[in-house]
Amino acid sequence: MRSASLLGRGVVVALAASLALAGVPAGAAPATPAFGPLIEGLQPYQGQSACKPKAKPGVKRFAKLLEAAYGDSWFGIGRACGIGGKSEHKEGRALDWAMDATAPADRAKVDDLFAWLFAADAYGNEQAVARRIGLMYVIWDRQMWSSWTGGWEVICVQKQGRCVDPDDGHEVHPHRDHVHFTFSWQGARRRTSFFQPDRSWMAGIATSGSGYLLLGGDGSVTETSPYQQSVGPAPGREAVTGIAATPSGAGYWRVTRRGQVLTSGDAPFLGRVTRKKGKLVDVEGTASGSGYWLVGKGGRIDAFGDATNLGGGKGAKIVGMARTPSGQGYFLFSRTGSVIAFGDAVVAGDLSGTTDPVVAGAAAPGGGYWLLTEGGHVAAFGGAPALGDAPVVAPAMGIAASGNGYWVAGRSGAVQLVGAA
């Protein structure tokens, strides 16, 4: 097969200018969620290995997006096991979209879709939507884009009424009457950032030793202490929402929105919860490192190991928890600005009634606590020092105590130190 660079940036831009002339409304591309900077890599080839042709949820969702953007059309997903050779249609993760390569209106729709799929995003991620949605390969009008090469190539050329492979001469379906899409298993199962946008944003920050751990919604972790290192995305069904380091700084726990607990280093696995509804928003370790709490958005607390459930915040919109320095109590922080204290934790003030939602809180080493708002405002209470705000990271998402201050992290990954490390 011969390489063909069909959708470079210049071509994508040129496509937009021609769409209106072909009857495609401006902005006709499918609806796109708001994404953060984190993104899936290009997928390796995953060929058919079984025959289970029931349409997978991500593929069905993609078909609905096409229908909403471009109107009614014929879509084919599943294929009977006894028809033809190997095909991802037989696993329900391939889609055929009926389009006529000789019809200007159909070509304009496909051009518009490809401009959407293969353009770079605001963060400079190339082929952004194709990666986020989990596409593995696309075939249209004698050419194929594949995730394992990251580009387009010619699959056949017309010779004597047939379309043949330019390298070995065998006949190939030209795909001039439909566009073929095959999805990775993660995309087919709706486990990518297109279907779960929270996977694309940063999700938490936690103190670890003399540095911090920065958590991505995809489960990735950037560690600043004791070494500058990163851990890649965690495979799984749902976004990761919280992180806590062990007292030694040699391990950490992560929790997913439905209660799976992921461990690293010397962090022990002591149990998990299952949430078919609701959302886990945080995890906090005990002072000994032999237990942890899981925190639900609705205020439910589940304790494991030597952690003690001292109470929750039923009905509150909880955004996080912070253990007191003694380990004998904890604070719960709500999005509306209220603070709930248990054990030896003491409420010293709150931001009730704020119009700038609270997104996180942290306990100060010397007592007291900080509340962080989405706009980057940091309010200090009790013995926590008032050191200032961090508006440059807005929208903010997390705060963690440093040696003589705190780090504030934004949803896009920016981290600002306020005070001293």
VEXDREN-2710 file (C-alpha; in Angstrom, 1 decimal):
% VEXDREN-2710
k/r/px/py/pz
1/MET/0.0/0.0/0.0
2/ARG/1.2/3.5/-0.8
3/SER/1.2/6.4/1.6
4/ALA/-1.2/9.3/0.9
5/SER/-1.1/12.4/3.1
6/LEU/-4.8/13.4/2.6
7/LEU/-5.7/15.3/5.8
8/GLY/-2.9/17.6/6.7
9/ARG/-3.8/20.9/8.4
10/GLY/-4.0/22.7/5.0
11/VAL/-6.5/20.2/3.6
12/VAL/-8.7/20.3/6.8
13/VAL/-8.8/24.1/6.5
14/ALA/-9.6/24.0/2.8
15/LEU/-12.4/21.5/3.4
16/ALA/-14.3/24.0/5.6
17/ALA/-14.4/26.6/2.8
18/SER/-16.1/24.1/0.4
19/LEU/-18.7/22.6/2.6
20/ALA/-21.3/25.4/2.3
21/LEU/-21.1/25.1/-1.5
22/ALA/-22.0/21.4/-1.3
23/GLY/-25.1/22.0/1.0
24/VAL/-23.5/21.1/4.3
25/PRO/-24.6/23.6/7.0
26/ALA/-21.8/25.4/8.8
27/GLY/-21.0/23.7/12.0
28/ALA/-22.7/20.5/10.9
29/ALA/-20.1/18.3/12.5
30/PRO/-21.3/16.2/15.5
31/ALA/-21.7/17.7/18.9
32/THR/-18.4/17.8/20.8
33/PRO/-18.0/17.7/24.6
34/ALA/-15.6/20.1/26.3
35/PHE/-12.3/18.3/26.7
36/GLY/-9.2/18.8/28.8
37/PRO/-5.6/18.2/27.7
38/LEU/-5.3/14.5/28.5
39/ILE/-5.9/12.3/25.5
40/GLU/-5.7/8.6/24.4
41/GLY/-2.8/7.5/22.3
42/LEU/-3.2/6.0/18.8
43/GLN/-4.5/2.5/19.2
44/PRO/-2.7/-0.7/18.1
45/TYR/-4.5/-3.0/15.7
46/GLN/-7.0/-5.3/17.5
47/GLY/-8.4/-7.8/15.0
48/GLN/-11.5/-9.9/15.4
49/SER/-11.0/-12.8/17.8
50/ALA/-14.6/-14.0/18.5
51/CYS/-18.0/-13.7/17.0
52/LYS/-20.4/-11.6/19.1
53/PRO/-22.0/-9.3/16.6
54/LYS/-24.3/-7.4/19.0
55/ALA/-23.7/-3.7/18.4
56/LYS/-21.4/-2.2/21.1
57/PRO/-22.5/1.0/22.9
58/GLY/-19.8/3.3/21.6
59/VAL/-20.5/2.3/18.0
60/LYS/-24.2/2.9/18.4
61/ARG/-23.5/6.2/20.0
62/PHE/-21.3/7.2/17.0
63/ALA/-24.1/6.2/14.6
64/LYS/-26.5/8.5/16.5
65/LEU/-24.0/11.4/16.3
66/LEU/-23.8/11.0/12.5
67/GLU/-27.5/10.8/12.2
68/ALA/-28.0/13.9/14.3
69/ALA/-25.4/15.9/12.4
70/TYR/-26.0/14.7/8.8
71/GLY/-29.5/13.3/8.7
72/ASP/-31.0/9.9/8.1
73/SER/-28.9/7.3/6.4
74/TRP/-28.2/3.6/6.4
75/PHE/-25.9/2.2/9.1
76/GLY/-24.6/-1.3/9.4
77/ILE/-22.9/-2.6/12.5
78/GLY/-23.3/-6.3/13.3
79/ARG/-22.6/-9.1/10.8
80/ALA/-23.6/-12.8/11.0
81/CYS/-20.8/-15.1/11.9
82/GLY/-21.2/-17.2/8.8
83/ILE/-21.0/-14.4/6.3
84/GLY/-17.5/-13.6/4.8
85/GLY/-14.2/-13.7/6.5
86/LYS/-12.8/-12.0/9.6
87/SER/-14.3/-8.7/10.4
88/GLU/-14.8/-6.5/13.4
89/HIS/-18.4/-6.2/12.3
90/LYS/-18.7/-9.7/13.8
91/GLU/-17.8/-8.2/17.2
92/GLY/-20.2/-5.3/16.9
93/ARG/-17.4/-2.7/16.8
94/ALA/-17.4/-1.7/13.2
95/LEU/-19.8/0.7/11.4
96/ASP/-20.7/1.2/7.7
97/TRP/-22.2/4.5/6.9
98/ALA/-23.9/4.7/3.4
99/MET/-22.3/7.5/1.5
100/ASP/-21.8/7.8/-2.3
101/ALA/-18.3/8.9/-3.4
102/THR/-19.8/10.2/-6.7
103/ALA/-22.4/12.4/-5.0
104/PRO/-21.1/15.9/-4.1
105/ALA/-23.5/16.2/-1.2
106/ASP/-22.3/12.9/0.3
107/ARG/-18.7/13.8/-0.3
108/ALA/-19.2/17.1/1.5
109/LYS/-20.7/15.3/4.5
110/VAL/-17.7/12.9/4.7
111/ASP/-15.2/15.8/4.3
112/ASP/-16.9/17.7/7.1
113/LEU/-16.8/14.6/9.4
114/PHE/-13.2/13.9/8.6
115/ALA/-12.3/17.6/9.3
116/TRP/-13.8/17.1/12.7
117/LEU/-12.3/13.7/13.4
118/PHE/-8.7/14.4/12.3
119/ALA/-8.1/18.1/13.2
120/ALA/-5.8/19.1/16.1
121/ASP/-7.5/20.3/19.2
122/ALA/-6.9/23.5/21.3
123/TYR/-4.1/21.7/23.2
124/GLY/-2.2/20.7/20.0
125/ASN/-3.3/17.0/20.1
126/GLU/-3.3/15.8/16.6
127/GLN/-6.2/13.7/15.2
128/ALA/-7.9/14.6/18.5
129/VAL/-11.5/13.4/18.1
130/ALA/-10.5/10.2/16.3
131/ARG/-8.2/9.3/19.2
132/ARG/-10.8/10.3/21.9
133/ILE/-13.6/8.3/20.3
134/GLY/-11.4/5.2/19.9
135/LEU/-11.2/4.8/16.2
136/MET/-8.9/2.1/15.0
137/TYR/-9.2/2.5/11.2
138/VAL/-11.4/4.2/8.6
139/ILE/-11.8/3.3/4.9
140/TRP/-13.4/5.5/2.3
141/ASP/-13.0/5.9/-1.5
142/ARG/-9.9/3.6/-1.9
143/GLN/-8.0/5.0/1.0
144/MET/-7.6/4.0/4.7
145/TRP/-6.6/5.8/7.8
146/SER/-5.2/3.6/10.5
147/SER/-4.4/4.3/14.1
148/TRP/-1.3/2.1/14.1
149/THR/0.3/4.3/11.4
150/GLY/-1.4/7.6/12.3
151/GLY/-2.0/8.4/8.6
152/TRP/-3.7/7.6/5.3
153/GLU/-2.7/5.2/2.6
154/VAL/-4.0/4.2/-0.7
155/ILE/-5.5/0.6/-0.5
156/CYS/-6.4/0.2/-4.2
157/VAL/-6.2/1.8/-7.6
158/GLN/-8.6/1.4/-10.6
159/LYS/-7.4/-1.0/-13.3
160/GLN/-9.6/-2.4/-16.0
161/GLY/-12.8/-1.9/-14.0
162/ARG/-11.4/-3.4/-10.8
163/CYS/-9.8/-1.8/-7.7
164/VAL/-6.5/-3.6/-7.0
165/ASP/-3.8/-3.3/-4.3
166/PRO/-1.0/-1.2/-5.8
167/ASP/1.6/-3.5/-4.3
168/ASP/0.4/-7.1/-4.9
169/GLY/-2.4/-6.6/-7.4
170/HIS/-5.2/-8.5/-5.5
171/GLU/-8.7/-7.0/-5.8
172/VAL/-9.9/-4.8/-2.9
173/HIS/-13.3/-3.3/-2.1
174/PRO/-13.0/0.4/-3.0
175/HIS/-15.5/1.6/-0.4
176/ARG/-17.0/4.1/-2.7
177/ASP/-20.6/3.4/-1.5
178/HIS/-20.0/3.6/2.2
179/VAL/-17.5/4.7/4.9
180/HIS/-16.2/2.0/7.1
181/PHE/-15.2/2.7/10.7
182/THR/-13.7/0.2/13.1
183/PHE/-13.3/1.0/16.8
184/SER/-10.8/-0.2/19.5
185/TRP/-12.4/-2.2/22.3
186/GLN/-12.1/0.8/24.6
187/GLY/-14.0/3.0/22.1
188/ALA/-16.5/0.4/21.3
189/ARG/-17.3/0.0/25.0
190/ARG/-17.5/3.8/25.6
191/ARG/-14.5/3.8/27.9
192/THR/-12.6/6.7/26.2
193/SER/-12.6/10.4/26.9
194/PHE/-15.1/11.3/24.2
195/PHE/-17.7/9.3/26.1
196/GLN/-16.3/10.2/29.5
197/PRO/-14.9/13.7/29.2
198/ASP/-13.8/13.7/32.9
199/ARG/-11.0/11.3/31.8
200/SER/-9.4/14.3/29.8
201/TRP/-9.1/16.7/32.8
202/MET/-6.9/16.7/35.9
203/ALA/-8.8/15.2/38.8
204/GLY/-6.8/15.6/42.0
205/ILE/-3.6/16.6/43.8
206/ALA/-2.1/15.1/47.0
207/THR/0.9/15.8/49.2
208/SER/3.5/13.1/49.0
209/GLY/6.8/13.5/50.9
210/SER/8.2/16.9/50.1
211/GLY/6.3/17.1/46.8
212/TYR/2.9/16.2/45.3
213/LEU/1.1/13.7/43.2
214/LEU/-1.0/15.2/40.3
215/LEU/-3.8/12.9/39.2
216/GLY/-5.4/12.8/35.8
217/GLY/-9.0/11.7/35.3
218/ASP/-7.6/8.9/33.1
219/GLY/-5.7/7.6/36.1
220/SER/-2.3/9.0/35.1
221/VAL/-0.1/10.3/37.9
222/THR/2.7/12.8/37.8
223/GLU/5.0/12.6/40.8
224/THR/7.3/15.4/41.9
225/SER/8.9/13.7/44.9
226/PRO/11.2/11.9/45.5
227/TYR/11.7/11.6/41.7
228/GLN/10.2/13.4/38.7
229/GLN/8.2/10.6/37.1
230/SER/4.9/9.8/35.5
231/VAL/2.6/6.8/35.5
232/GLY/0.4/6.3/32.4
233/PRO/-3.3/6.0/32.2
234/ALA/-5.1/3.3/34.2
235/PRO/-7.2/1.0/32.2
236/GLY/-10.8/0.7/33.4
237/ARG/-14.4/1.4/32.9
238/GLU/-14.7/4.8/34.5
239/ALA/-12.8/8.0/35.3
240/VAL/-10.5/8.2/38.3
241/THR/-11.6/10.9/40.8
242/GLY/-9.3/11.0/43.8
243/ILE/-5.8/10.2/45.1
244/ALA/-4.1/10.0/48.5
245/ALA/-0.4/9.2/49.3
246/THR/0.8/6.8/52.0
247/PRO/2.6/8.4/55.0
248/SER/6.0/7.1/53.7
249/GLY/5.5/8.8/50.4
250/ALA/6.3/5.5/48.7
251/GLY/2.8/4.7/47.5
252/TYR/-0.7/5.9/46.8
253/TRP/-4.3/5.0/46.4
254/ARG/-6.5/6.1/43.5
255/VAL/-10.3/5.7/43.5
256/THR/-12.6/5.7/40.5
257/ARG/-16.1/7.3/40.3
258/ARG/-17.8/3.9/40.9
259/GLY/-15.5/2.7/43.8
260/GLN/-12.7/0.8/42.3
261/VAL/-9.5/1.2/44.4
262/LEU/-6.1/1.2/42.5
263/THR/-2.9/0.8/44.6
264/SER/0.7/1.6/43.9
265/GLY/3.9/1.1/45.9
266/ASP/3.3/0.4/49.6
267/ALA/-0.4/1.3/49.6
268/PRO/-2.4/-1.8/50.6
269/PHE/-5.6/-2.8/49.0
270/LEU/-8.2/-3.2/51.8
271/GLY/-11.5/-3.2/49.9
272/ARG/-13.7/-1.2/47.5
273/VAL/-17.3/-0.3/47.1
274/THR/-19.6/-0.7/44.1
275/ARG/-21.7/2.3/43.0
276/LYS/-24.2/1.7/40.2
277/LYS/-25.4/5.2/40.9
278/GLY/-23.7/8.2/42.5
279/LYS/-20.1/9.1/42.4
280/LEU/-17.0/8.6/44.5
281/VAL/-15.1/11.9/44.7
282/ASP/-12.1/11.2/47.0
283/VAL/-9.9/8.8/49.0
284/GLU/-8.0/9.7/52.1
285/GLY/-5.5/7.5/53.9
286/THR/-5.1/7.0/57.7
287/ALA/-2.1/8.3/59.6
288/SER/-0.7/4.8/59.8
289/GLY/-1.1/4.0/56.2
290/SER/-3.0/0.9/57.1
291/GLY/-6.5/2.1/56.2
292/TYR/-8.4/4.6/54.0
293/TRP/-11.8/6.2/53.6
294/LEU/-13.7/6.4/50.4
295/VAL/-15.9/9.5/50.0
296/GLY/-19.1/9.7/48.0
297/LYS/-20.5/12.9/46.4
298/GLY/-23.7/12.5/48.4
299/GLY/-21.7/12.4/51.7
300/ARG/-21.5/8.6/52.2
301/ILE/-18.2/7.4/53.9
302/ASP/-16.9/3.9/53.6
303/ALA/-13.9/3.0/55.9
304/PHE/-11.4/0.2/55.4
305/GLY/-8.5/-1.2/57.4
306/ASP/-7.9/0.8/60.5
307/ALA/-10.0/3.8/59.2
308/THR/-13.0/4.5/61.4
309/ASN/-16.2/5.8/60.0
310/LEU/-17.0/8.8/62.2
311/GLY/-19.9/10.0/60.1
312/GLY/-20.8/11.5/56.8
313/GLY/-22.6/14.3/55.2
314/LYS/-25.9/12.9/53.9
315/GLY/-27.4/15.1/51.2
316/ALA/-24.4/17.4/51.0
317/LYS/-22.5/17.9/47.7
318/ILE/-19.2/16.7/49.0
319/VAL/-16.1/17.5/47.0
320/GLY/-13.4/16.1/49.3
321/MET/-12.1/15.0/52.7
322/ALA/-9.1/15.9/54.7
323/ARG/-7.8/14.0/57.7
324/THR/-6.7/16.0/60.8
325/PRO/-2.9/16.0/61.6
326/SER/-3.5/13.7/64.6
327/GLY/-5.4/11.2/62.5
328/GLN/-8.3/11.3/65.0
329/GLY/-10.8/13.1/62.9
330/TYR/-11.6/14.5/59.4
331/PHE/-13.3/17.3/57.6
332/LEU/-15.7/17.0/54.7
333/PHE/-15.9/19.9/52.3
334/SER/-19.0/20.7/50.2
335/ARG/-19.4/22.4/46.9
336/THR/-21.7/25.0/48.5
337/GLY/-18.9/26.0/50.9
338/SER/-20.0/24.3/54.1
339/VAL/-17.6/22.2/56.3
340/ILE/-18.5/19.2/58.3
341/ALA/-16.2/18.0/61.1
342/PHE/-15.8/14.7/62.9
343/GLY/-13.6/13.4/65.7
344/ASP/-11.1/16.1/66.8
345/ALA/-11.7/18.2/63.7
346/VAL/-13.2/21.6/64.5
347/VAL/-15.2/23.8/62.1
348/ALA/-13.6/27.3/62.2
349/GLY/-15.5/28.9/59.4
350/ASP/-16.8/28.2/55.9
351/LEU/-17.8/29.8/52.7
352/SER/-21.5/29.0/52.8
353/GLY/-23.5/31.0/50.3
354/THR/-20.5/31.4/48.0
355/THR/-21.2/32.0/44.3
356/ASP/-17.8/30.6/43.4
357/PRO/-18.2/26.9/44.0
358/VAL/-15.8/25.2/46.4
359/VAL/-13.9/22.4/44.6
360/ALA/-11.5/21.1/47.3
361/GLY/-10.2/21.6/50.8
362/ALA/-7.0/20.6/52.6
363/ALA/-6.0/20.4/56.3
364/ALA/-3.1/22.6/57.4
365/PRO/-0.2/20.8/59.1
366/GLY/-0.4/23.1/62.1
367/GLY/-4.2/22.9/62.4
368/GLY/-7.1/24.5/60.6
369/TYR/-7.9/24.1/56.9
370/TRP/-8.1/25.8/53.5
371/LEU/-11.0/25.9/51.1
372/LEU/-10.4/26.3/47.4
373/THR/-12.9/27.7/44.9
374/GLU/-13.2/27.1/41.2
375/GLY/-11.9/30.6/40.5
376/GLY/-8.7/29.9/42.5
377/HIS/-9.6/31.7/45.7
378/VAL/-8.1/30.1/48.8
379/ALA/-9.8/30.9/52.2
380/ALA/-7.9/30.0/55.4
381/PHE/-9.6/29.0/58.6
382/GLY/-8.4/28.1/62.1
383/GLY/-4.7/27.8/62.4
384/ALA/-4.2/27.7/58.6
385/PRO/-2.1/30.6/57.3
386/ALA/-3.7/33.0/54.8
387/LEU/-1.1/33.0/52.0
388/GLY/-3.2/34.2/49.0
389/ASP/-5.0/33.0/46.0
390/ALA/-4.0/31.1/42.8
391/PRO/-6.2/32.6/40.0
392/VAL/-3.8/31.6/37.3
393/VAL/-4.8/28.0/37.5
394/ALA/-8.5/28.6/37.2
395/PRO/-10.6/26.6/36.8
396/ALA/-9.1/25.1/39.9
397/MET/-9.7/21.6/41.0
398/GLY/-7.4/20.7/43.9
399/ILE/-5.2/21.9/46.8
400/ALA/-2.5/20.1/48.8
401/ALA/-0.4/21.3/51.8
402/SER/3.3/21.9/51.2
403/GLY/5.9/22.5/53.9
404/ASN/5.0/26.1/54.4
405/GLY/2.2/26.7/52.0
406/TYR/0.1/24.8/49.5
407/TRP/0.0/23.8/45.9
408/VAL/-3.1/24.7/43.9
409/ALA/-3.8/22.7/40.8
410/GLY/-6.1/23.5/37.8
411/ARG/-8.2/21.2/35.7
412/SER/-5.9/21.7/32.8
413/GLY/-2.9/20.7/34.7
414/ALA/-1.3/24.0/35.8
415/VAL/0.1/23.9/39.4
416/GLN/0.9/27.0/41.4
417/LEU/2.9/27.0/44.7
418/VAL/1.6/29.6/47.2
419/GLY/4.0/30.1/50.1
420/ALA/7.0/27.8/50.3
421/ALA/7.5/24.1/49.6
END
